[in-house]
Amino acid sequence: MSGRESTDRYFHEAADMMGLSANMQRLLLTPERQVKVQVAMKMDNGEIATFIGFRVQHNKARGPLKGGLRYHPEVDEDEVLSLATLMTWKTALVNIPYGGAKGGIQVDVRKLNPSELERLTRRFVDEIHDVIGPDKDIPAPDMGTNAQVMAWIMNQYEKYHGFNPACVTGKPVELHGADGREEATGRGVGLLTISLLEKMSEDLNGARIVIQGFGNVGTFAARYLFERGAKIVAVGDAFGAIRNPDGLNVPDLIEYVTKQGSVKEYPESEPVSAEELLLQECEVLIPAAVGGVLTKENAPHVRAKYIIEAANNPTHPEADDIFEERNIIVLPDILANAGGVTVSYFEWVQNRQHFRWDLDRVRDELDRKMSEAFARTWDLATTKKVNLRLAAYLLGIGRVGRATALGGI
Ligand code: NAD
C-alpha cells in the first residue's frame, strides 16, 4: 500500500464518520495544484545531471500553503501528494492559519558536494518561484534539507521578487530564522510523549525509549526526553543501529554522531539490525526517519506500549489495525510532529512583523499550541470512543471542511 493510499484511508474513515458527502470528500482530497519540474544542472566534474522536483499544493482553504521540502532518492509524486494532504490536516489540527503543501527532489544528497547542493536548490527555485511566496506557499526543511538550504531558497527567491524573508521558514537564526525552529519538531515530540505517559499514569523516570532516525527530529526528541529522566535504550539511522539497555548517554552520542556522521559503532553500545531496532522491548517507540516502516509483518512483533509518530506516515494502516487490537497506543504524525510547522508559523509571523521573539517566548507558545491540540484530540477520542489518529483527523478535517463551506467555491 502506498503512502497516499494510507493517508486517504484515514481521511475516508474520518470523513465517513462525519457524514461528509462523496462530493465534499472528493473536493477535500483533490490537490489544487501539482507541479513537476526538471532540475538540470552542471556537476563539478562538468557532466550534466537531471533531477525531478515536485511541489504539491493540496488545500488552501484556511490560508497560504505550507509544507516541507524533502531531498531523498525515494521522493515521488505519490509520496509528495500524501505528505501534502497530511500538512493540510496537521495545520488545521494545531489551528494555525495555513493550508497544506509538500515538495521534494529525487536525489541522494550524500552524492552531492555543498556547491552542487546549492546549485540544485537554486535551479529548483528558478523553476517554482512563481508558485511559491509568503502569501502563496511557504516551503520549510524536511528530510535531507536544512537551514542552509532554506537560506539559498530565500536568496534565490529574492532575486526574482525582492526582499522577502517570509517566503520560506526554517532559515538560519542569523538570517531571519527563528530561535527554537531547529529544535521545534523534536521538542514537540518529547513534550507530547510526556503528555501521553502522564495520561496513561506511566512514570517518565526510567521509561525506555527507542528511536529510529537520529537526524534533526530524532536527536532533539532524544535530548528532551533524556534531560527529563527517560532512558533512551536504542537508536538507529540509515547506516546502523545500536542499543544499551542501561540507557545511552544522549549528549555524548549526539557529539559522536556530529563527528562520525552515524550512531554506528558508538563505543558505549552493542549493534542491532535495522529490523531488530523496531522490535526492542520498551515503553515508547519513536519512528523518526522515513515513512512506511511499521508494517503488517513487523507490527505483531513490536514490543512497545506506545508509538509516537515523529516521522510522517510511518505506520501502514494494516499495522495500525494490529496495534489497535494489541492495545498499543499510537500518537499520530499530524499531532506528534506538528511542532515544526507551528514554529515555522511563528517564524513567518516574526518575519512579517519585523519583530524577533526570544527563545523563551517561542518555547512557551509552542508548548501551549501543542498541549492544546493534544488535549482536544484526547478529549474527542475519549468522547467518541475512537483512537487518537481518528480523533486528530476528525478535528483537522472538520476545520478544513468548515472553512471550505464558509468560503464557498
Ligand atoms: P533528517 O534528514 O535530519 O534525519 C533523518 C534521519 O533518519 C537520519 O538519521 C537518517 O540517517 C535516518 N534514516 C533515513 N533513512 C533511514 C532508514 N531507511 N532507516 C533508518 N533510518 C533512516 O530528517 P528529519 O528532519 O529529522 O525528519 C525525520 C522525519 O520527521 C521525516 O519523516 C520528516 O518528514 C519528519 N518531520 C520532520 C520535521 C522537521 O521539522 N524536520 C517536521 C515534521 C516531520
Residues whose N, C-alpha, C, O or C-beta is under 5 A from the ligand:
A	BS01	NAD	P141 D142 M143 G144 T185 G213 F214 G215 N216 V217 G218 G236 D237 A238 A288 A289 V290 A310 A311 N312 N337 G340
